[in-house]
Amino acid sequence: MNRRAFITVLGGAAVGWPLAARAQQRAKLQTIGFLGPTTPDAWGQYVTVFVQKLHELGWIEDRTVAIEYRWAEGRSERFADIAAEFVRLKVDIIVTGGVAVPAAKQATLVIPIIFAVENDPVGAGLVASLARPGGNVTGLSVQSPDLVGKRIDLLREVLPGLRRLAIMPILAIPPPYWTCAKFKRRAAYMASMSSR
């Protein structure tokens, strides 16, 4: 091979190398599977904050991390299909709301699953305990069932003469909050105290 041809080949390789390196780098992006239980409109503000917080931590969408968004459109029967799709895509982590976690948990025991918020993750069987969730699922618990009793106790201390208590649930809050055993026990206790 003559010198001129060698330099041409070497120069062409040098020019193409950054493009090839970028293509390889892009293929290695960590991927987040974002399972939205409802619609993009309903979760828009949460997605914006999520992406902003990722950016603050150095994770920039489409540069250092890829996010695969899927929306169940409020149809819980879609959770399992979306979770299975994330498993096929081999995402590195699944982020979702508490209501979709059981389907994601059933789809994989390996991919970490992060839930945004759940009233009672232990009672719902998502984690073994708050201190040691175990498995591949973790997230934010609002611990509402544990706090309900404490709130009623505080109300009783502030208003010792309280004889009747009416509780009006907010329908937007999932039913497990109002039907959990701790809430029922505390309500029964309050009813027995008011009859004295």
C-alpha positions in Angstrom: 0.0 0.0 0.0 1.4 3.4 -0.9 1.9 6.2 1.6 -0.9 8.4 0.2 -3.5 5.6 0.4 -2.4 4.7 3.9 -2.9 8.3 5.1 -6.3 8.5 3.4 -7.5 5.4 5.1 -6.1 6.5 8.5 -7.6 10.0 8.1 -11.0 8.5 7.2 -10.8 6.3 10.2 -9.9 9.3 12.4 -12.8 11.3 11.1 -15.3 8.5 11.5 -14.1 7.4 14.9 -15.9 10.1 17.0 -19.1 9.2 15.2 -18.6 5.5 16.0 -17.7 6.3 19.6 -20.9 8.4 20.0 -23.0 5.6 18.5 -21.5 3.1 20.9 -21.9 5.5 23.8 -25.6 6.0 22.9 -26.2 2.3 22.9 -24.9 2.0 26.5 -27.3 4.5 28.0 -29.0 3.4 31.2 -32.7 3.1 30.5 -35.6 3.9 32.8 -39.0 2.4 32.1 -41.6 4.9 33.2 -45.0 3.3 33.6 -47.6 6.0 34.0 -50.8 4.6 35.4 -53.0 7.3 33.8 -52.3 9.7 31.0 -49.4 12.0 30.1 -51.6 15.0 30.8 -52.4 13.8 34.3 -48.8 13.0 35.1 -47.2 15.9 33.2 -46.1 17.9 36.2 -44.6 14.8 37.9 -42.7 13.8 34.8 -41.3 17.4 34.6 -40.1 17.3 38.2 -38.8 13.8 37.7 -36.7 14.8 34.7 -35.6 18.0 36.4 -34.4 16.1 39.5 -32.6 13.6 37.3 -30.9 16.5 35.5 -29.8 18.0 38.9 -28.2 14.6 39.7 -26.3 14.6 36.4 -28.7 12.3 34.4 -29.7 14.1 31.2 -32.4 12.6 29.1 -31.2 11.3 25.8 -27.6 12.1 26.7 -26.7 10.1 29.8 -30.0 8.3 30.4 -32.9 7.1 28.2 -36.5 7.1 29.4 -39.1 4.9 27.9 -42.5 6.3 28.7 -45.6 4.1 28.6 -49.1 5.2 29.6 -51.8 2.9 30.8 -54.4 5.6 30.1 -56.2 4.7 33.4 -56.7 1.1 32.3 -55.2 -1.2 35.0 -55.4 -4.2 32.6 -52.6 -2.6 30.6 -50.1 -2.6 33.6 -49.0 -6.2 33.0 -48.5 -5.7 29.2 -46.4 -2.6 29.8 -44.4 -4.2 32.5 -43.7 -7.2 30.2 -42.7 -4.8 27.5 -40.1 -3.2 29.8 -38.7 -6.7 30.6 -38.3 -7.4 26.9 -36.6 -4.0 26.4 -34.3 -4.9 29.3 -34.7 -1.5 31.0 -32.4 -0.9 34.0 -35.2 0.2 36.3 -39.0 0.6 36.3 -40.5 3.8 37.9 -44.3 3.9 38.4 -47.1 4.8 40.8 -48.1 2.4 43.6 -51.1 1.0 41.8 -49.1 -0.5 38.9 -46.4 -2.1 41.1 -48.1 -5.5 41.5 -48.1 -6.0 37.8 -44.4 -4.9 37.5 -43.4 -7.1 40.4 -45.1 -10.1 38.8 -43.3 -9.4 35.5 -39.8 -9.3 37.0 -37.9 -10.3 40.1 -34.6 -8.8 38.8 -35.3 -5.3 37.5 -35.5 -2.8 40.3 -39.0 -1.2 40.7 -39.4 2.2 42.3 -42.9 3.4 43.2 -43.6 7.1 43.6 -46.0 6.8 46.5 -48.0 4.1 48.2 -50.3 4.3 51.2 -49.5 0.9 52.7 -46.7 -0.9 50.8 -46.4 -3.6 53.5 -50.2 -4.2 53.7 -50.4 -4.3 49.9 -47.7 -7.0 49.8 -45.2 -4.8 47.8 -42.4 -4.9 50.4 -41.6 -7.1 53.4 -41.2 -4.2 55.7 -40.5 -0.5 55.6 -37.1 -0.9 57.3 -36.1 -3.8 55.0 -38.2 -3.9 51.9 -36.3 -6.9 50.4 -36.8 -8.1 46.9 -36.6 -5.6 44.0 -39.3 -3.2 45.0 -38.9 0.0 47.0 -40.4 3.5 47.1 -42.1 6.2 49.1 -44.6 5.2 51.7 -46.9 7.9 53.1 -47.7 5.5 56.0 -51.2 6.7 56.2 -52.6 3.6 57.9 -50.1 4.0 60.7 -50.8 7.7 61.1 -54.6 7.4 61.1 -54.6 6.0 64.6 -52.1 8.6 65.8 -54.2 11.4 64.4 -57.3 10.1 66.1 -55.4 9.8 69.4 -54.2 13.4 69.1 -57.7 14.6 68.3 -58.9 12.7 71.4 -56.3 14.5 73.5 -57.1 17.9 72.1 -60.9 17.4 72.5 -61.3 15.0 75.5 -65.1 15.6 75.5 -65.4 14.4 71.9 -68.3 11.9 71.7 -68.8 11.6 67.9 -66.4 11.6 65.0 -67.4 11.6 61.4 -64.8 10.8 58.8 -65.4 11.8 55.2 -63.0 10.1 52.9 -61.6 11.8 49.8 -62.6 9.6 47.0 -59.3 10.3 45.1 -57.4 8.4 47.8 -57.3 4.7 47.1 -59.7 2.5 49.2 -57.0 0.5 51.0 -56.4 3.6 53.1 -60.0 3.5 54.5 -60.4 -0.2 54.6 -57.1 -1.1 56.2 -57.2 -3.1 59.5 -55.4 -0.5 61.5 -57.9 2.2 60.5 -60.8 -0.1 61.4 -59.3 -1.1 64.8 -58.7 2.6 65.7 -62.2 3.6 64.6 -63.7 0.7 66.7 -61.6 1.8 69.7 -62.8 5.4 69.3 -66.4 4.2 69.1 -66.0 2.2 72.3 -64.4 5.3 74.0 -67.3 7.5 73.0 -69.9 5.2 74.4 -68.4 5.5 77.9 
